[in-house]
Amino acid sequence: MRKPDSFMKESQRLNGPSLIGFKRAAMEDIKLSDRTILPKGVHMVVPVVPIILESVTPDPGVFQGLRLYYEGQKPGQSNLHQFAMTDKNNMHFGHGKYSCPGRFLAANAIKIPIAHLILN
């Protein structure tokens, strides 16, 4: 179901569930590369919307339901653009070892009614 995946991910990209992605608290003092120090206990968030609307996507403000379907047609890209896959440009489900384990269930919960509508 590559086309529904593309449509769902594009919908999520433009109408995400939250303006911020994951929230974290520093467990110890953190020194950034510019020598800024984040003290232990400080809370941090990642702004999801600005990341998604950056120029990594052509026409980022325009909804194109099959945008990621066509991206997935490129060699080696077939699985990278599925709804439940995460990357540094789409953090609605988090990313890396802290990504949401329920994202696959969420994807299937959306696809089941879509499949039902198509088949009936």
C-alpha positions in Angstrom: 0.0 0.0 0.0 2.6 2.5 -1.1 0.2 5.2 -2.3 -1.8 5.3 0.9 1.5 5.4 2.8 2.5 8.4 0.7 -0.8 10.2 1.2 -0.8 9.5 5.0 2.8 10.7 5.5 2.2 13.9 3.4 -1.0 14.6 5.4 1.0 14.1 8.6 3.8 16.3 7.3 1.4 19.3 6.8 -1.0 18.6 9.7 1.1 17.0 12.4 -0.4 16.1 15.8 2.0 18.5 17.7 4.1 21.5 17.1 6.9 19.9 19.1 8.3 16.4 18.7 10.0 14.7 21.6 10.7 16.3 25.0 13.9 15.5 27.0 15.5 16.6 30.2 19.3 16.8 30.5 20.5 14.1 32.8 23.9 15.9 33.2 25.4 19.2 32.0 25.7 19.2 28.2 28.3 21.3 26.4 27.3 22.1 22.8 29.8 22.7 20.0 29.4 26.5 20.3 30.3 26.2 24.0 26.8 26.8 25.2 26.1 24.7 28.4 22.8 23.2 29.1 22.6 22.5 32.8 21.4 19.3 34.3 17.6 19.2 34.6 16.9 21.7 31.8 14.0 20.6 29.6 14.5 20.6 25.8 12.0 20.1 22.9 12.5 19.6 19.1 10.3 21.9 16.9 8.8 19.4 14.4 7.0 21.8 12.1 10.1 24.0 11.1 12.1 20.8 10.4 9.4 19.4 8.2 8.8 22.7 6.3 12.4 23.3 5.5 13.6 23.3 2.0 14.5 19.6 1.9 11.1 19.1 0.3 10.3 20.9 -3.0 7.3 23.2 -2.5 7.1 22.4 1.2 3.9 24.3 1.7 2.0 22.4 -1.0 0.1 19.2 -0.4 1.1 16.5 -2.9 -0.4 13.2 -1.8 1.8 11.1 -4.1 5.0 13.1 -3.4 6.6 10.3 -1.4 5.3 7.5 -3.6 7.3 9.0 -6.5 10.3 9.4 -4.2 10.1 5.8 -3.3 10.3 4.8 -7.0 14.0 5.8 -7.1 16.5 3.0 -6.7 17.2 2.1 -3.0 14.4 4.4 -1.8 11.4 2.0 -1.7 11.2 1.5 2.1 12.4 4.9 3.2 9.2 6.7 2.5 6.7 4.5 4.2 4.4 6.1 6.8 5.9 4.3 9.8 9.5 4.9 8.8 11.4 7.7 10.6 14.2 10.0 9.5 15.8 13.2 10.5 13.4 15.2 8.4 10.2 13.6 9.8 10.2 13.2 13.6 6.5 12.8 14.3 7.2 9.3 15.6 10.6 10.3 17.0 13.8 9.0 15.5 16.5 6.5 16.2 16.4 4.3 19.3 13.7 6.5 20.8 11.3 6.2 17.9 7.7 5.2 18.8 7.3 1.4 18.8 3.5 1.8 18.2 4.0 3.6 14.9 3.5 0.4 12.9 0.2 -0.3 14.7 -0.9 3.3 14.0 0.0 2.9 10.3 -2.0 -0.3 10.1 -5.0 1.2 12.1 -5.2 3.9 9.4 -4.7 1.5 6.5 -7.4 -1.0 7.5 -10.4 1.4 6.9 -8.8 2.6 3.7 -8.5 -0.9 2.4 -12.1 -1.6 3.4 -13.3 1.4 1.5 -11.3 0.4 -1.6 -12.4 -3.2 -1.5 -16.1 -2.6 -0.8 
